[in-house]
């Protein structure tokens, strides 16, 4: 990854996954020295194992830390549930090697009461899923594929082969 970055960059572990942090002033100072800040947030290790899920809400300290960093005006990059190759992917996005779709690759449940461990995200239909062996409601905060695209398109010198179409079969 270091070969991708020609400018200044450094690592600072400003907050623990449980929300404890030592000194946001140092983190804020570092954000002012760089063009953007990557903050990694997510579930604790092994939270994906059925029955190991914690409450979905981030610890208060984690939220406060992000708010403190955001107050500096720095650009913040968020990559949720990014797995072991997340660092590489984040770096490739930052340097423009990859253009992300901005679409969620999973369904995010509305609350920890609605975690859906038995039904893969792409099989969920109309907020229904299997819970405890029963077809039940599982409201989602964000559905699979939701999100914004960060790609823009510009078309120039467009031409049509015909001034009009005679039937829908020509479209």
matplotlib code that plots the C-alpha trace (Angstrom):
import matplotlib.pyplot as plt

x = [0.0, 2.8, 3.8, 0.4, 0.8, 3.4, 2.4, 2.4, 0.4, 0.5, -1.3, -2.8, -5.0, -7.2, -10.0, -10.6, -13.5, -15.2, -15.2, -12.4, -9.8, -7.0, -6.5, -8.7, -6.5, -3.7, -6.0, -7.5, -4.0, -3.1, -6.3, -5.3, -2.0, -3.6, -6.1, -8.4, -8.9, -9.8, -11.8, -12.5, -15.7, -17.6, -18.5, -16.1, -14.1, -16.3, -19.6, -20.7, -20.9, -24.6, -25.3, -22.2, -23.8, -23.6, -26.0, -25.8, -25.4, -21.8, -20.4, -20.8, -17.1, -16.8, -19.5, -18.0, -14.6, -16.0, -17.9, -14.6, -12.7, -15.5, -15.5, -12.1, -13.6, -11.5, -12.8, -13.6, -13.6, -16.0, -15.7, -18.0, -17.6, -14.5, -12.8, -9.1, -8.5, -10.2, -7.1, -6.0, -9.4, -9.6, -6.2, -7.2, -10.4, -8.4, -5.8, -8.5, -7.6, -11.1, -14.4, -16.8, -20.5, -21.5, -24.2, -24.5, -23.5, -25.6, -28.9, -28.4, -31.1, -33.1, -32.3, -30.5, -33.9, -34.1, -30.7, -31.2, -28.9, -30.8, -31.6, -28.9, -29.2, -29.9, -32.9, -34.8, -38.1, -40.2, -38.7, -39.4, -36.8, -36.4, -36.0, -35.9, -37.2, -40.2, -41.0, -41.1, -40.8, -37.2, -37.3, -34.2, -32.6, -31.0, -31.7, -29.2, -28.1, -29.2, -26.8, -25.5, -23.3, -20.3, -19.8, -20.7, -21.1, -20.8, -21.9, -20.7, -21.3, -24.2, -25.9, -28.9, -29.1, -32.7, -34.8, -37.5, -38.6, -41.5, -42.1, -41.0, -39.1, -36.6, -35.7]
y = [0.0, 2.4, 2.5, 3.9, 7.0, 9.6, 12.1, 12.1, 9.4, 7.8, 5.4, 6.4, 4.2, 6.8, 4.7, 1.1, -1.0, -0.6, 3.2, 4.0, 6.6, 8.5, 11.8, 13.1, 16.3, 14.3, 12.7, 16.1, 17.5, 14.6, 15.1, 18.7, 17.6, 15.3, 15.5, 12.9, 10.5, 6.9, 5.8, 2.1, 1.3, -2.0, -5.0, -6.6, -9.7, -12.8, -10.9, -12.6, -16.0, -16.8, -15.9, -13.7, -10.4, -7.5, -4.6, -2.9, 0.6, 1.9, 2.6, 6.2, 6.8, 5.7, 8.0, 10.9, 10.2, 10.3, 13.5, 15.1, 14.1, 15.3, 18.7, 19.4, 19.5, 16.6, 14.3, 11.0, 7.7, 5.0, 1.4, -0.9, -4.6, -4.5, -7.8, -8.6, -6.9, -3.7, -1.7, -2.5, -1.6, 1.7, 2.6, 1.8, 3.9, 6.9, 6.9, 6.4, 2.9, 1.6, 3.4, 2.0, 1.7, 3.1, 0.4, -1.8, -5.4, -6.5, -5.8, -3.9, -4.6, -1.9, -3.1, -6.0, -7.6, -8.0, -9.5, -12.1, -15.0, -17.7, -16.0, -14.7, -11.0, -11.4, -13.7, -11.3, -10.1, -7.3, -7.2, -10.9, -13.4, -16.6, -16.1, -19.1, -21.3, -19.2, -16.8, -13.4, -9.7, -8.4, -4.6, -3.3, 0.0, -0.2, -2.8, -4.7, -2.5, 0.8, 3.7, 6.5, 6.2, 8.4, 8.1, 10.9, 10.6, 13.2, 12.5, 14.5, 14.3, 11.9, 10.7, 8.6, 6.2, 7.3, 10.4, 8.1, 4.6, 2.8, 0.2, -0.7, -3.7, -1.2, 0.1]
z = [0.0, 0.8, -2.9, -3.7, -1.5, -2.4, 0.2, 4.0, 5.8, 9.2, 11.5, 14.8, 16.8, 18.4, 19.8, 20.9, 19.5, 22.9, 22.6, 25.0, 23.9, 25.4, 23.7, 20.9, 20.7, 19.2, 16.7, 15.8, 15.4, 13.0, 10.9, 10.3, 8.8, 6.1, 3.3, 4.7, 7.7, 7.6, 10.6, 10.9, 12.7, 13.0, 14.9, 17.3, 16.2, 15.6, 15.9, 12.7, 14.5, 15.3, 18.9, 19.3, 18.2, 20.6, 20.7, 17.4, 18.8, 18.8, 22.2, 23.3, 23.3, 19.6, 18.5, 20.5, 18.9, 15.4, 16.2, 17.5, 14.4, 12.1, 13.9, 12.3, 8.9, 7.6, 4.9, 6.6, 4.7, 6.1, 5.1, 7.0, 7.3, 5.1, 6.1, 6.0, 2.7, 3.7, 4.1, 0.5, -0.9, 1.1, -0.3, -3.8, -3.5, -2.1, -4.9, -7.6, -8.6, -7.8, -8.2, -5.6, -6.4, -3.0, -2.8, 0.3, -0.2, 2.7, 4.5, 7.7, 10.3, 12.0, 15.5, 17.2, 17.7, 14.0, 13.2, 10.5, 10.9, 9.2, 5.8, 3.6, 2.9, -0.8, -0.1, 2.1, 0.6, 1.9, 5.4, 5.9, 7.1, 9.0, 12.8, 15.1, 12.3, 11.6, 8.8, 10.6, 10.1, 10.0, 9.3, 7.7, 8.3, 4.8, 2.2, 0.1, -2.8, -1.3, -1.4, -3.6, -6.6, -6.7, -10.4, -12.8, -16.5, -19.2, -22.8, -25.7, -29.5, -29.1, -32.4, -33.2, -36.1, -36.8, -36.0, -34.6, -33.9, -35.5, -32.8, -29.3, -30.8, -32.1, -28.6]

ax = plt.figure().add_subplot(projection="3d")
ax.plot(x, y, z, "-o")
ax.set_aspect("equal")
plt.show()
